[in-house]
Amino acid sequence: MNTFNLAYEWTLNTPKSLTVLTNEFGQVGIIYSEKNFGDTQTLLLQLSEDMLSMNSIPHHIEKVDVSLKKVITVSLAHYIIEWEKDNKVPK
């Protein structure tokens, strides 16, 4: 897992195979760049001091956990995890 410190004191944990784009305004884009599963879709998050909103959730994301301590954890879908194991993608 990779850990990112985001705007407004949020923390993001993602699998290493995801790319994270962010800015100081609390906008976060999380991309799975492997194109074996169709088009690349982006998980879009908007952060504020006391709120997180998901503006889109792509098919390769199984779940997004959000704790009261401002920690976001993104989990990949099971079929992506299995594909990565079979193709020896770094975790």
N, C-alpha and C positions, 0 to 999 in steps of 0.2 A: 504494500500500500504506500502511496505517496500522501504526504500531508502538506496542505497549503494554508498560509495565514491570509485571510481575506479582509476586505473592508469591514468596518464596524465591529471588529474583534471576532468575526466568525472564523471557524476552522473547517477545512474541507479535507476529507479522507477519500481517496479514489484508488482503484486498481492502477497499477503502473501502465497498463495498456491504454489508458484514457489520457487525452490531452486537455489541459485546462487553460482557458483564456479568461483574463479578468482585468478589471480596472478599478480605480479608486472610487468610482461612483456606485459600487456594489453590483455591477453587472458581471455575471459569470456564464461562460459557455463551456460545456464539457462535451468533448467529441471522441467518438471511437472511430479512428481513422481507417480501420481495416474495411476494405470494400467488398469482401466476400459475401456480405449479407445484404446487398442492395445499396441504396444511396446512404450517404453518411448524414445522419440526423444529429442535431445538437440538443443537449439538455440545457435549457436556458433558465437561469435563476436570477432573481432580483432580490438583493439584500438591503435591509435598512437596519437601523439601530435595534428595532424590536420585532422585525417581521422578515420572513422569507417567502417568496412566491415563486412557484414553478410555472414558467410561461410555456413550456413544452416538455414532453417526456418521450424520448424515442423508444423504439421497440427493443433495443439491446440493453436497456436499463431495467433491472428487475424491481429494484426498490431504492428509495431515498429515505434514509432515517435522519431525523432532526431531533437533537436533544435540547433540553432546557438550558444547557450550558453553551449553546451556540455552536454545536459540533454537527456537521453534516457528513453523513457517510453514504456513499453511492455504491451500489452492488450491481454487478453485471447479471444478465439473464443466464440461466443454467446452460442453455445451448451454446452461448459464447464461451463460457468457462470450459466446457467440454471441448469445443473447437480449439481453444488456446492450448489445452493439455495435449491434444492430438498433434498440434503443429508446433509445439515447444516454444510458445510465446512467453517471454519473461513476465513474471508476476510482480 
